[in-house]
Amino acid sequence: MNEYSDTALQSQAVFRTGFGMHARKLIVFIAQAITVGLALAFLLTVFWPDLRRTETSTSSVEVRETAEPAVLAPTSGPVSYATAVERAAPAVVNINTAKVVTEAPNPLLNDPVFRQFFGRGLESPRKRVERSLGSGVIFSPQGYILTNHHVIGGADAIQVFLHDGRSASAQVIGGDPETDVAVLKIDLKNLPAITLAKSERVRVGDVVLAIGNPFGVGQTVTMGIVSATGRSALGINTFENFIQTDAAINPGNSGGALVDAQGHLIGINTAIFSQTGGSVGIGFAIPSGLAKGVMEQIIEHGRPLRGWLGFEAQVLTPELMDAFGLKKGTQGLVITTLYRNGPAHKAGVQPGDVLVAINGVKAGDAREVLLAISSQKPGARIKLDLMRGGKPLTLEAIAGERPLTQPQQRGRR
């Protein structure tokens, strides 16, 4: 027993000694691991501070979400607009016009001495053919083509060339210089007609394509975006409501198509702003809705029918208010010119009257009044709220038909 006991005690002593050594090594290992971990964590927080953010901190960030379903779209945008061009291009035509121009004889021929030396044969006026190029859009399979009035104005002969290689002489159905819209007709079968989009739904930033015949090189496509809508007071046309785009519009593009990314017509290319004559990214197109309305009236009546009252007016200024004895802050237009026996004159309007409202709508801008009157059909009754001698006056005029006027040719292509 003693021998056994001594042996057991020795074994226990050895076990305790070995356990103690292992325990110390384990403690040292854990301490080293903790130290290394702390050092690593310190380095991570110094060089990557974003790692310190917790879930609770992200929950305080304001995020805007929509309840509408997500719209799947390509991450890099379309790589080609070929499908849109294939859809619209067949309906875009090239227009060649010819006009016989008579040149007056040289003033030197009025000198009898000059005529004696160079003969009398030079006295007769010379005639030459002036040619120009433009574009147009086939609106219907019946052969109606929409283009700009300035493209075909005064032409003696018009030839239309289609995308498929065919050509035909065109008949002028009618034109409207005040919106710069004209309607032609050709007699061909199986004509491709363009599809219209709602031009009033066009938004700034929409991708658009301009298709036409710039410089007579043949059908060409340029791309851009809608830069603005509802542009007016540019001095290009009498009635303006342009779509502005940075798609290149050059000479020969007039009357061509401005289409959306699906190839649907949203406008008729008309003019640019440029100091050099080249495209600088400020082009204008007549909205397809406006052009369609004018086209339908031309086809039906041979001309657009617009209301007219026969007066001119200007916005009231402080000086005019003092001159007419009006209270400061009076809003309206003062009648400056009145056409004798015109609708307004017959209704009793006098020069110096202040137009306050038309059909119940305040008259604050001359262009808005022009649009309000012209939107009425001839024969319509128009209520005029006036101020005369500081007292209110209401008259009723019967609209006449607005006579056509020729706007200035500014920036047209």
Beta strands, then each sheet from edge to edge (+ up, - down):
strand 1: 92-103
strand 2: 126-138
strand 3: 144-147
strand 4: 157-161
strand 5: 167-169
strand 6: 171-176
strand 7: 181-185
strand 8: 207-212
strand 9: 220-231
strand 10: 242-245
strand 11: 257-260
strand 12: 265-272
strand 13: 283-287
strand 14: 307-308
strand 15: 311-315
strand 16: 333-338
strand 17: 354-358
strand 18: 361-362
strand 19: 381-388
strand 20: 391-398
strand 21: 400-401
sheet 1: 5+ 4- 1+ 2- 3+ 7- 6+
sheet 2: 8+ 9- 10+ 13- 12+ 11- 8+
sheet 3: 14+ 21-
sheet 4: 15+ 16- 17+ 18-
sheet 5: 15+ 16- 17+ 19- 20+
end
